[in-house]
Amino acid sequence: MNQTLRNKIIFPVILAVPESEKNLNGRQKVAALSTLARFALEVSSRKSGVSLGCLIKNDDGAPVPFDGNFWSVTHKTEFVGGVTARTETGIDIEKIKCCSEALCHKIADPLEWALSDSDRDILFFRFWTSKEAVLKAAGKGISGLSDCRIEKILNDRSLVVKYKNKIWEIQHYFFGSHIASVVTNGFDVEWSLLSETCISGELSCK
């Protein structure tokens, strides 16, 4: 695939966390998960055909683009993820589980919930991860959640979020009991799910 085509595709990478890292606690666990997320980011960067540059964050903790490439990482106990792109992007992963009514009301208002009558728990995490991904792409923290609105549900794997009068396109990826969401902004997406045995850096592992 030539570089021109690669520039039109986003390659989010998800990596399963090894048991040894899952069993860590406190700062050791945070550091280990952060390292794994950076590995996922490195794989995404290679798939995009770019060299991973210096990774720094601004005073608000938002990732600073390198050489015109935007980047985002996420890490949870069981999985981490990373993505680089030539457009503003953000990625988030969550485990799908039952949610309380109070939490449902916090993440979305009645008009947003009325957009779909699908499974409420799955819809909750579609909304949650989408808004988190948008806030990451926009360089904002969770405090901006109330300004994020689900504008339209396109299908069972994509939707549109409106934030600060800007439209953000989101694509979902379901794997096991988890969901990942990434900001695409019109780019095509090729997901990769890597097992813990892929930490050696083999891009062919799926």
N, C-alpha and C positions, 0 to 999 in steps of 0.2 A: 504493500500500500504506500503510495507516494505521500510526501509531506503535506501537499495541498489538501488531500482527502483527510489525512489525520487531523488537520487543523479544524475540520468540521465535525469531529467526533469527540465525545467526552468518554474517558475510560475510568469510571469509578472502580476501585478495587476494595474488596472486603476480604479480611483475613481472620480465620478462626484462631482464637487465643489458645495456646498450649496449656495443658493442665498445670504445669509448673508455675506459670504466670497467674493463672486463676486463683491459686492457693496463697498468693502473696497478700500482704496487708499494708495499709497506710501508704506512706510515700513510696515504698518499694514497688507496690502494685501500680501506682500512678505512673511512676517512671518507666516501668516495664511496658505498660499499655501504650504510653506515649512513644516509646521506641518502636513498638510494633506498628503503630499508626503511621509513623514516618517511613517504615519499610513499605507499607501499602501505598503510601504517597510516591515513593521511589518507583514502584512498579507501574503506577499510573503514569508517571512522568515518562518512563521508558516507552510505554505503549503509545504515548502521545508523540514520541519522537523528539523529545526535548531533554536536555540535561537539567537535573534538579539543581536549582540555584541556591543561594543563601536564604535560609528560611528565618525571617524575623517577623515580629508583630509590632503594631503601633502601640501607643500609650493606652489605648482602649482594649488591647489584647486581640485585635483583629489582624489576620494574616496580611502581610504586605506583599503584593505581586512581585515576582522576579522576572526580568526580561519580558514583560508583557504577559506573563503566565499567572493566572490566579490559582489559588490552592486552598484546600480545606481538609481537615481531618476530624475524625470522631472515634471515641473509644468507649466501649462498654465491657463488662466482665467477660462475655463470651466471644465477642467479635469487635474488631476495629476496622476502620475504613479510611481511605484517602483518595483524593482526586485533584488533578491539575487540569486546567482548561484555558483556552484563549478567550474566555468570557467569564464574567463574574459567576462564581459557583459556590455552593455549599453542600455539605453532605451530613446526614444524621442517620443513626441506627437506633432502633428500640426493639425490645422484646414485646410481642403482643400478649396482653393479658387482660383480665377483667378490670374495668375502671369504675370508680364511683360516680354517681350522678353529679356530685359537687365538682369533681375534676372535669367531667364532660362539659359542664356549664362554664368552667374556667377557660377551657381551650377554644371553645367556639360558641357563638350565640345561636338562638333559635333559627334565624334565617340561614345560617351556614349549615346547621344540622338538617334543615329542610331540603337541602340540595340532593340528598340521597336517602333511600330507605334500606340501604345495605346493612350488614352486620355492624352494630354500633361500636363494638370494641375494635374491630379492624378499621372502621372509619375514624375512630378517635386517633389511632396511631398514624393513619394517613395524614390527618390534619396536623397532629403534633410534630411529626418528623418533617413535614413540608414547611411548616412555619419556622422550625428550628433551622432548616437548611437555608431558607430565605434570609433569616436574620444573620446567619453566618456570611452569606454572600454579600449582604449589605454592610457588613462590618459592625453590626449592632449586637447587643446582648439580649438576654431574656426579657429585659425591661421593655423591649419594643413589641412584645407579644400581643398586646392589646391593639396595636396598630396594624397587625397582620390579619387579613381576611381571606377566607377561601372564596374566590370569585366564581369559579366554575369547575365542575367535575367533568373531565373530558371522557374518561372511561375508567375501568377498574384498576388501571396502573398509571394514570396521569391526571393532573389537575392544574388549576391556575390559582395563584395567590396574588393579591394586591397589597402592596406595602408602599406607603409614602407616594401614592399616585403612580406607582410603577407596577407593571405586570411581570410576574415571574412564573415561568413554566417549570413544572416539577414532574419527574418520573420516579415511580416506585419499583422496588425489586423485593419480592418475597422469597425468603429462604428459611426452611424449617418453621420455627415459631417467631421469626424476626421479620422486620421490614426495614428497608433502607430507602431513603429519599435523596435525590440529588437535583439541584437547580440546573436545567438544561438550556433555557432561553433559546429554543429553536434548534439546538444542536442534536445530532443523533447520539445515541448512548449505547455503549457496549460494556456490560457488567462483567466483572471477573470475581469469582468466589474461590479463594485459595485455602487449602488445608494447611495445618500447622507444619506439614512436611515440606511446604514450599518456601520456607523462610530462607532457604539457600539462594533464592533469587531466580529460580527458573521461571520464566514468563509463560512457559507452556502449561504449567500446572493449573488445573481448573477444579 
